[in-house]
Amino acid sequence: MQGLPPRSFRSWSARALQLVLGLWLTTLVPSAAAEQKLDFNGYELHYVVIPTTFLDAKTSAKYEITRARDRALVNLSLLREGEGLTVEALTGTVKNLLSQTQTLRFTEVIEGDAVYYLAELKHSDRDILTFDVVVTPPNGTATELTFQQKMYADQ
């Protein structure tokens, strides 16, 4: 075993390699670690937009969601101290860079203690969409959430 470096050097180099790979991976996927939420008046509004192709056929059929390359799903949930809440009012629009606007039609879904709101939308490949959502929590004041997301349609 003359060709192998001492054990302490091997374990140090393995840790250094793990650190470098970890840092490299976080630069490739910065949004994976980012939490998308808005904190206001003691509430947390969590939001995510995903391609409908991420859903399996059983789930999309259950919620009557069209799976297609040019479709996405907005998922919102309102929490207070980790408890899912229903909202008094929820409206939203999405606009592309050409100012073409779609109204988001949210459907309330209650599964056990979880309450969330789903809306489908159509998009083009590489669309940069601006979402404007107004949510009114129980006995609360309306709050606006605005965010952008780039969408892709697999070719």
Disulfide bonds with the S-S distance in Angstrom:
none
